[in-house]
Amino acid sequence: MDNTNLEIEQVRSQFSSRERAKKLKILVVDDEPDNLDLLYRTFRRDFNVLKADSGVNALQLLEEEGEVAVIISDQRMPEMKGTEFLSRTLPQFPDTVRIILTGFTDIEDLAEAINAGQVFKYITKPWESGELKEVVQRAAATYDLLKQRTEELRRANTQMQLLTVLVEVTQAASSLEETLAPIAQAFSESFTADGCIVQLTEENTLMATQGVYSKTGVLENWLSQDPLLEAAIATGQIQSCLNIPKDPNLSSLAHYQAAGVQAHLIIPIIYRQQMLGVLSLQWQQPCNLRADELKLIHLSVQLVAIALSSSHSR
C-alpha cells in the first residue's frame, strides 16, 4: 500500500468506526398500546425504534426525526388508515420501505397501496415474530441498497462536476489568486462542507494568499493556530478529526468553539514533493466520508497542485 492509500485508509477507519456503531431507524405505528410495545421490544436490539400511536402522530414524529429506513404500520387505526398514512410519507421519504399489519381482509386497499409502490409487504395479525423479523430485515436490506445506489449516483455526479469546475477555473483564471475562491467553493459544495479554505504556503509557512468559501458567506481563517494544520505541514500528510467535541486535544481550543466546527479535514497540496498550500474542509456536525470520496478529494487536490504549479511558473 502506498503512502496515499495508507493516509486515506487511516482517515477512513475513523469514519468506519462511527458507521458501524450507528443503527438504522425504524418507525412502528399502532393504536393498540400492547401491540406497539411488542413491536418496540421485538426490534429494539437491532434498530433505533421510534413509535407512534396514530398516523397523525407518526407524521409529526417524522417531521421531527427525518427519514427512517422502515415503517411498520397497522392498517385499521382511528382517524387515518395505515395505507393513507403511508401514502402521505411517500413524497418526502421515497426510499423508506413500508410494511402494513392487518387483521382484516382489506384486499382492495392493500392491493391499491402495493400497486402504487407504497407498501413493500403486508403481514396478517396475529403475526409470527420470526416471520416479521425476517421481513423487516429484508426491508432494511432493501433500504440500504436503495441508499447505496442513490449515493453512488450522487458521487458519480459530484466527481464529474468537481473535476469539470477545477479544469474550467484553472484554465480561465488570469491570476493565481482568482482560482482559489472558486476552488474552495467547488470543494465545499461537492463534499457538503460548511466551509473551505485553500491557502498557499512557502517554505512550509502559511502565506496571506488564500481562497475562502462558506455557506454563510463569512468564514474566519484560524488555520495558523490549528494543531491539525501544524501536523499536516510537518508530515505532508492528511490530518483529520471527526468529532472535535470529544477530542481532548482540540475541544478546548477557542477557535473551534467560536466557529462551531465539529469535523475538520486538512489536506496538503503537494507537487513534486514541494508543498504549495493546504486545503481545509470544515463541518459543523460530525460527518462521514466514504473511501472513494477521500480518494476523490486526494485526486482533486493533485489537480489543484498541478494548476498552482503552472501558475507559479507563468
C-alpha positions as a Markdown table, in Angstrom:
| # | Residue | x | y | z |
|---|---|---|---|---|
| 1 | Met | 0.0 | 0.0 | 0.0 |
| 2 | Asp | 1.5 | 3.4 | -1.0 |
| 3 | Asn | 1.6 | 6.4 | 1.3 |
| 4 | Thr | -1.5 | 8.0 | -0.3 |
| 5 | Asn | -3.6 | 4.9 | 0.2 |
| 6 | Leu | -2.3 | 4.5 | 3.7 |
| 7 | Glu | -3.3 | 8.0 | 4.6 |
| 8 | Ile | -6.8 | 7.5 | 3.2 |
| 9 | Glu | -7.2 | 4.2 | 5.0 |
| 10 | Gln | -6.2 | 5.8 | 8.3 |
| 11 | Val | -8.8 | 8.6 | 7.9 |
| 12 | Arg | -11.4 | 6.2 | 6.5 |
| 13 | Ser | -11.0 | 3.9 | 9.6 |
| 14 | Gln | -12.2 | 6.7 | 11.8 |
| 15 | Phe | -15.4 | 7.1 | 9.7 |
| 16 | Ser | -15.9 | 3.3 | 9.6 |
| 17 | Ser | -15.9 | 3.0 | 13.4 |
| 18 | Arg | -18.6 | 5.7 | 13.5 |
| 19 | Glu | -20.7 | 4.0 | 10.8 |
| 20 | Arg | -20.6 | 0.5 | 12.4 |
| 21 | Ala | -22.0 | 1.9 | 15.7 |
| 22 | Lys | -25.0 | 3.5 | 14.0 |
| 23 | Lys | -28.3 | 1.6 | 14.0 |
| 24 | Leu | -30.9 | 2.1 | 11.3 |
| 25 | Lys | -34.0 | 3.9 | 12.4 |
| 26 | Ile | -37.4 | 2.3 | 12.0 |
| 27 | Leu | -40.9 | 3.6 | 12.9 |
| 28 | Val | -43.7 | 1.4 | 14.4 |
| 29 | Val | -47.2 | 2.7 | 14.3 |
| 30 | Asp | -50.2 | 1.1 | 16.1 |
| 31 | Asp | -53.1 | 2.5 | 18.1 |
| 32 | Glu | -53.2 | -0.6 | 20.4 |
| 33 | Pro | -50.6 | 0.0 | 23.3 |
| 34 | Asp | -49.9 | -3.7 | 23.7 |
| 35 | Asn | -49.1 | -4.2 | 20.0 |
| 36 | Leu | -47.0 | -1.0 | 20.0 |
| 37 | Asp | -45.0 | -2.1 | 23.0 |
| 38 | Leu | -44.5 | -5.6 | 21.5 |
| 39 | Leu | -43.2 | -4.2 | 18.2 |
| 40 | Tyr | -40.8 | -1.9 | 20.1 |
| 41 | Arg | -39.4 | -4.8 | 22.1 |
| 42 | Thr | -39.1 | -7.0 | 19.1 |
| 43 | Phe | -36.8 | -4.7 | 17.2 |
| 44 | Arg | -35.0 | -2.5 | 19.8 |
| 45 | Arg | -31.9 | -4.7 | 19.8 |
| 46 | Asp | -31.2 | -4.4 | 16.1 |
| 47 | Phe | -32.7 | -0.9 | 15.3 |
| 48 | Asn | -33.2 | 2.5 | 16.7 |
| 49 | Val | -37.0 | 2.2 | 17.1 |
| 50 | Leu | -39.4 | 5.2 | 17.0 |
| 51 | Lys | -43.1 | 4.6 | 17.9 |
| 52 | Ala | -46.3 | 6.4 | 17.4 |
| 53 | Asp | -49.9 | 5.5 | 18.3 |
| 54 | Ser | -51.6 | 7.1 | 15.3 |
| 55 | Gly | -50.9 | 8.1 | 11.7 |
| 56 | Val | -51.2 | 11.8 | 12.7 |
| 57 | Asn | -48.7 | 11.5 | 15.5 |
| 58 | Ala | -46.4 | 9.4 | 13.2 |
| 59 | Leu | -46.4 | 12.1 | 10.6 |
| 60 | Gln | -45.5 | 14.7 | 13.2 |
| 61 | Leu | -42.7 | 12.4 | 14.5 |
| 62 | Leu | -41.2 | 12.0 | 11.0 |
| 63 | Glu | -41.2 | 15.8 | 10.6 |
| 64 | Glu | -39.1 | 16.0 | 13.8 |
| 65 | Glu | -36.8 | 13.0 | 13.3 |
| 66 | Gly | -36.5 | 12.9 | 9.5 |
| 67 | Glu | -36.1 | 9.8 | 7.3 |
| 68 | Val | -36.4 | 6.2 | 8.7 |
| 69 | Ala | -35.3 | 3.0 | 7.0 |
| 70 | Val | -38.6 | 1.1 | 7.6 |
| 71 | Ile | -42.1 | 1.9 | 8.7 |
| 72 | Ile | -44.3 | -0.8 | 10.2 |
| 73 | Ser | -47.9 | 0.4 | 10.4 |
| 74 | Asp | -51.2 | -1.1 | 11.5 |
| 75 | Gln | -53.9 | -0.8 | 8.8 |
| 76 | Arg | -57.0 | -0.2 | 10.9 |
| 77 | Met | -56.5 | 2.9 | 13.1 |
| 78 | Pro | -58.8 | 5.7 | 14.1 |
| 79 | Glu | -58.7 | 9.0 | 12.1 |
| 80 | Met | -56.3 | 7.6 | 9.4 |
| 81 | Lys | -55.9 | 4.1 | 7.8 |
| 82 | Gly | -52.4 | 2.7 | 7.6 |
| 83 | Thr | -52.4 | 2.9 | 3.8 |
| 84 | Glu | -53.4 | 6.6 | 3.9 |
| 85 | Phe | -50.7 | 7.3 | 6.4 |
| 86 | Leu | -48.0 | 5.5 | 4.3 |
| 87 | Ser | -49.1 | 7.3 | 1.1 |
| 88 | Arg | -48.6 | 10.6 | 2.8 |
| 89 | Thr | -45.0 | 9.7 | 3.7 |
| 90 | Leu | -44.1 | 8.7 | 0.1 |
| 91 | Pro | -43.3 | 12.2 | -1.4 |
| 92 | Gln | -40.9 | 13.2 | 1.3 |
| 93 | Phe | -39.4 | 9.8 | 2.0 |
| 94 | Pro | -39.4 | 7.8 | -1.2 |
| 95 | Asp | -36.6 | 5.4 | -0.1 |
| 96 | Thr | -38.3 | 4.4 | 3.1 |
| 97 | Val | -39.6 | 0.8 | 3.0 |
| 98 | Arg | -43.2 | 0.3 | 4.2 |
| 99 | Ile | -44.9 | -2.7 | 5.8 |
| 100 | Ile | -48.6 | -3.0 | 6.7 |
| 101 | Leu | -50.0 | -5.1 | 9.6 |
| 102 | Thr | -53.6 | -6.0 | 9.1 |
| 103 | Gly | -56.1 | -8.3 | 10.8 |
| 104 | Phe | -58.8 | -7.7 | 8.2 |
| 105 | Thr | -59.2 | -8.6 | 4.6 |
| 106 | Asp | -58.9 | -5.1 | 3.2 |
| 107 | Ile | -57.7 | -6.6 | -0.1 |
| 108 | Glu | -58.8 | -3.6 | -2.2 |
| 109 | Asp | -57.0 | -1.0 | -0.1 |
| 110 | Leu | -53.9 | -3.2 | 0.2 |
| 111 | Ala | -53.8 | -4.1 | -3.5 |
| 112 | Glu | -54.0 | -0.4 | -4.4 |
| 113 | Ala | -51.3 | 0.6 | -2.0 |
| 114 | Ile | -49.0 | -2.2 | -3.2 |
| 115 | Asn | -49.5 | -1.3 | -6.8 |
| 116 | Ala | -48.8 | 2.3 | -6.1 |
| 117 | Gly | -45.5 | 1.3 | -4.5 |
| 118 | Gln | -46.5 | 2.5 | -1.1 |
| 119 | Val | -46.2 | -1.0 | 0.6 |
| 120 | Phe | -43.3 | -3.4 | 0.4 |
| 121 | Lys | -45.3 | -6.2 | 2.1 |
| 122 | Tyr | -48.3 | -6.8 | 4.3 |
| 123 | Ile | -48.4 | -9.1 | 7.4 |
| 124 | Thr | -51.6 | -10.5 | 8.8 |
| 125 | Lys | -52.4 | -10.3 | 12.5 |
| 126 | Pro | -51.6 | -12.0 | 14.7 |
| 127 | Trp | -48.2 | -12.1 | 13.3 |
| 128 | Glu | -45.5 | -14.7 | 13.9 |
| 129 | Ser | -42.4 | -13.0 | 15.4 |
| 130 | Gly | -39.8 | -14.8 | 13.3 |
| 131 | Glu | -41.6 | -14.1 | 10.1 |
| 132 | Leu | -42.0 | -10.4 | 10.9 |
| 133 | Lys | -38.3 | -10.1 | 11.8 |
| 134 | Glu | -37.3 | -11.7 | 8.6 |
| 135 | Val | -39.5 | -9.4 | 6.6 |
| 136 | Val | -38.1 | -6.3 | 8.4 |
| 137 | Gln | -34.5 | -7.4 | 7.9 |
| 138 | Arg | -35.2 | -7.8 | 4.1 |
| 139 | Ala | -36.9 | -4.4 | 4.1 |
| 140 | Ala | -33.8 | -2.9 | 5.9 |
| 141 | Ala | -31.5 | -4.5 | 3.3 |
| 142 | Thr | -33.7 | -3.1 | 0.5 |
| 143 | Tyr | -33.4 | 0.4 | 2.0 |
| 144 | Asp | -29.6 | 0.0 | 2.3 |
| 145 | Leu | -29.4 | -1.0 | -1.3 |
| 146 | Leu | -31.6 | 2.0 | -2.4 |
| 147 | Lys | -29.5 | 4.4 | -0.4 |
| 148 | Gln | -26.3 | 2.9 | -1.8 |
| 149 | Arg | -27.5 | 3.2 | -5.4 |
| 150 | Thr | -28.6 | 6.8 | -4.8 |
| 151 | Glu | -25.3 | 7.6 | -3.2 |
| 152 | Glu | -23.3 | 6.0 | -6.0 |
| 153 | Leu | -25.1 | 8.2 | -8.5 |
| 154 | Arg | -24.6 | 11.3 | -6.4 |
| 155 | Arg | -20.9 | 10.6 | -6.0 |
| 156 | Ala | -20.5 | 10.0 | -9.8 |
| 157 | Asn | -22.2 | 13.3 | -10.5 |
| 158 | Thr | -20.1 | 15.0 | -7.8 |
| 159 | Gln | -16.9 | 13.7 | -9.3 |
| 160 | Met | -17.8 | 15.0 | -12.8 |
| 161 | Gln | -18.9 | 18.4 | -11.5 |
| 162 | Leu | -15.9 | 18.9 | -9.3 |
| 163 | Leu | -13.3 | 17.9 | -11.9 |
| 164 | Thr | -15.1 | 20.0 | -14.5 |
| 165 | Val | -15.1 | 23.0 | -12.3 |
| 166 | Leu | -11.4 | 22.6 | -11.4 |
| 167 | Val | -10.4 | 22.4 | -15.1 |
| 168 | Glu | -12.6 | 25.3 | -16.1 |
| 169 | Val | -11.4 | 27.6 | -13.2 |
| 170 | Thr | -7.7 | 26.9 | -13.7 |
| 171 | Gln | -7.9 | 27.4 | -17.5 |
| 172 | Ala | -10.0 | 30.6 | -17.3 |
| 173 | Ala | -8.3 | 32.5 | -14.4 |
| 174 | Ser | -5.8 | 35.2 | -15.3 |
| 175 | Ser | -4.1 | 35.1 | -12.0 |
| 176 | Leu | -3.4 | 32.6 | -9.2 |
| 177 | Glu | -5.5 | 34.5 | -6.7 |
| 178 | Glu | -8.6 | 34.3 | -8.9 |
| 179 | Thr | -8.5 | 30.5 | -8.9 |
| 180 | Leu | -8.5 | 30.0 | -5.1 |
| 181 | Ala | -12.0 | 31.1 | -4.1 |
| 182 | Pro | -13.8 | 29.2 | -6.8 |
| 183 | Ile | -11.8 | 26.1 | -5.9 |
| 184 | Ala | -12.8 | 26.5 | -2.3 |
| 185 | Gln | -16.4 | 26.8 | -3.3 |
| 186 | Ala | -16.3 | 23.7 | -5.5 |
| 187 | Phe | -14.8 | 21.5 | -2.8 |
| 188 | Ser | -17.2 | 22.8 | -0.1 |
| 189 | Glu | -20.3 | 22.2 | -2.3 |
| 190 | Ser | -19.0 | 18.8 | -3.6 |
| 191 | Phe | -18.5 | 17.4 | -0.1 |
| 192 | Thr | -21.3 | 19.3 | 1.7 |
| 193 | Ala | -18.8 | 21.1 | 3.9 |
| 194 | Asp | -19.9 | 24.2 | 5.8 |
| 195 | Gly | -16.6 | 25.9 | 4.9 |
| 196 | Cys | -13.4 | 25.5 | 2.9 |
| 197 | Ile | -10.1 | 27.3 | 2.8 |
| 198 | Val | -7.4 | 27.0 | 0.2 |
| 199 | Gln | -4.3 | 28.7 | 1.4 |
| 200 | Leu | -0.8 | 28.9 | -0.1 |
| 201 | Thr | 2.4 | 28.1 | 1.7 |
| 202 | Glu | 6.0 | 28.9 | 1.1 |
| 203 | Glu | 8.8 | 27.0 | 2.8 |
| 204 | Asn | 6.3 | 25.3 | 5.0 |
| 205 | Thr | 4.8 | 28.6 | 6.2 |
| 206 | Leu | 1.3 | 29.9 | 5.5 |
| 207 | Met | 1.2 | 32.9 | 3.1 |
| 208 | Ala | -1.5 | 35.5 | 3.0 |
| 209 | Thr | -2.8 | 34.3 | -0.4 |
| 210 | Gln | -6.0 | 32.3 | 0.1 |
| 211 | Gly | -9.4 | 31.4 | -1.2 |
| 212 | Val | -12.3 | 31.1 | 1.3 |
| 213 | Tyr | -15.8 | 29.8 | 0.9 |
| 214 | Ser | -18.6 | 29.5 | 3.5 |
| 215 | Lys | -22.3 | 28.7 | 3.2 |
| 216 | Thr | -23.0 | 31.7 | 5.5 |
| 217 | Gly | -20.7 | 34.0 | 3.5 |
| 218 | Val | -18.4 | 34.5 | 6.5 |
| 219 | Leu | -15.5 | 32.3 | 7.5 |
| 220 | Glu | -12.7 | 33.3 | 9.8 |
| 221 | Asn | -9.3 | 31.8 | 8.9 |
| 222 | Trp | -7.7 | 30.4 | 12.1 |
| 223 | Leu | -5.5 | 27.8 | 10.4 |
| 224 | Ser | -2.3 | 29.4 | 11.7 |
| 225 | Gln | -3.5 | 28.5 | 15.2 |
| 226 | Asp | -4.6 | 25.0 | 14.4 |
| 227 | Pro | -2.6 | 21.8 | 15.6 |
| 228 | Leu | -4.0 | 19.8 | 12.6 |
| 229 | Leu | -2.6 | 22.4 | 10.2 |
| 230 | Glu | 0.8 | 22.2 | 12.0 |
| 231 | Ala | 0.8 | 18.4 | 11.8 |
| 232 | Ala | -0.2 | 18.5 | 8.1 |
| 233 | Ile | 2.7 | 20.8 | 7.2 |
| 234 | Ala | 5.2 | 18.9 | 9.4 |
| 235 | Thr | 4.3 | 15.5 | 7.9 |
| 236 | Gly | 3.0 | 16.3 | 4.5 |
| 237 | Gln | 0.1 | 14.0 | 5.2 |
| 238 | Ile | -3.7 | 14.3 | 5.6 |
| 239 | Gln | -4.9 | 15.3 | 9.1 |
| 240 | Ser | -8.4 | 14.9 | 10.4 |
| 241 | Cys | -10.6 | 15.0 | 13.5 |
| 242 | Leu | -14.2 | 13.8 | 13.0 |
| 243 | Asn | -15.6 | 14.6 | 16.4 |
| 244 | Ile | -13.9 | 17.6 | 17.8 |
| 245 | Pro | -16.1 | 18.0 | 20.9 |
| 246 | Lys | -14.9 | 14.6 | 22.1 |
| 247 | Asp | -11.2 | 15.2 | 21.3 |
| 248 | Pro | -9.4 | 16.4 | 24.5 |
| 249 | Asn | -6.6 | 18.0 | 22.4 |
| 250 | Leu | -8.9 | 20.1 | 20.3 |
| 251 | Ser | -12.3 | 20.6 | 22.1 |
| 252 | Ser | -10.9 | 23.3 | 24.4 |
| 253 | Leu | -9.4 | 25.4 | 21.6 |
| 254 | Ala | -11.1 | 28.7 | 21.3 |
| 255 | His | -11.2 | 28.8 | 17.5 |
| 256 | Tyr | -13.1 | 25.5 | 17.2 |
| 257 | Gln | -15.6 | 26.6 | 19.9 |
| 258 | Ala | -16.1 | 30.0 | 18.3 |
| 259 | Ala | -16.6 | 28.7 | 14.8 |
| 260 | Gly | -18.7 | 25.7 | 15.9 |
| 261 | Val | -16.6 | 23.3 | 13.8 |
| 262 | Gln | -17.1 | 19.7 | 14.8 |
| 263 | Ala | -15.2 | 18.0 | 12.0 |
| 264 | His | -12.0 | 19.1 | 10.2 |
| 265 | Leu | -10.0 | 17.7 | 7.3 |
| 266 | Ile | -6.7 | 19.2 | 6.3 |
| 267 | Ile | -5.0 | 18.1 | 3.0 |
| 268 | Pro | -1.6 | 19.3 | 2.0 |
| 269 | Ile | -1.3 | 20.4 | -1.6 |
| 270 | Ile | 2.0 | 18.9 | -2.9 |
| 271 | Tyr | 3.5 | 18.9 | -6.3 |
| 272 | Arg | 6.8 | 17.0 | -6.9 |
| 273 | Gln | 7.5 | 16.8 | -3.2 |
| 274 | Gln | 7.1 | 20.6 | -2.8 |
| 275 | Met | 4.2 | 21.8 | -0.6 |
| 276 | Leu | 2.4 | 24.6 | -2.3 |
| 277 | Gly | -0.5 | 25.0 | 0.1 |
| 278 | Val | -3.2 | 23.4 | 2.2 |
| 279 | Leu | -6.9 | 22.7 | 1.7 |
| 280 | Ser | -9.1 | 22.8 | 4.8 |
| 281 | Leu | -12.7 | 21.3 | 4.8 |
| 282 | Gln | -14.8 | 22.1 | 7.8 |
| 283 | Trp | -18.2 | 20.8 | 9.0 |
| 284 | Gln | -20.3 | 22.0 | 11.9 |
| 285 | Gln | -21.5 | 18.4 | 12.5 |
| 286 | Pro | -19.6 | 15.1 | 12.7 |
| 287 | Cys | -19.5 | 13.8 | 9.2 |
| 288 | Asn | -19.0 | 10.5 | 7.2 |
| 289 | Leu | -16.9 | 10.2 | 4.1 |
| 290 | Arg | -16.6 | 7.1 | 2.1 |
| 291 | Ala | -13.2 | 5.7 | 1.0 |
| 292 | Asp | -13.9 | 6.7 | -2.6 |
| 293 | Glu | -14.8 | 10.3 | -1.5 |
| 294 | Leu | -11.5 | 10.6 | 0.3 |
| 295 | Lys | -9.7 | 9.3 | -2.9 |
| 296 | Leu | -11.6 | 11.9 | -4.9 |
| 297 | Ile | -10.6 | 14.6 | -2.6 |
| 298 | His | -6.9 | 13.5 | -2.9 |
| 299 | Leu | -7.2 | 13.3 | -6.7 |
| 300 | Ser | -8.8 | 16.7 | -6.9 |
| 301 | Val | -6.1 | 18.2 | -4.7 |
| 302 | Gln | -3.5 | 16.7 | -7.0 |
| 303 | Leu | -5.1 | 18.6 | -9.9 |
| 304 | Val | -5.1 | 21.8 | -7.8 |
| 305 | Ala | -1.4 | 21.2 | -7.1 |
| 306 | Ile | -0.7 | 20.9 | -10.9 |
| 307 | Ala | -2.7 | 24.1 | -11.5 |
| 308 | Leu | -0.9 | 26.0 | -8.8 |
| 309 | Ser | 2.5 | 24.9 | -10.0 |
| 310 | Ser | 1.6 | 26.0 | -13.5 |
| 311 | Ser | 0.5 | 29.4 | -12.2 |
| 312 | His | 3.8 | 29.8 | -10.3 |
| 313 | Ser | 5.7 | 29.1 | -13.5 |
| 314 | Arg | 3.9 | 31.7 | -15.6 |
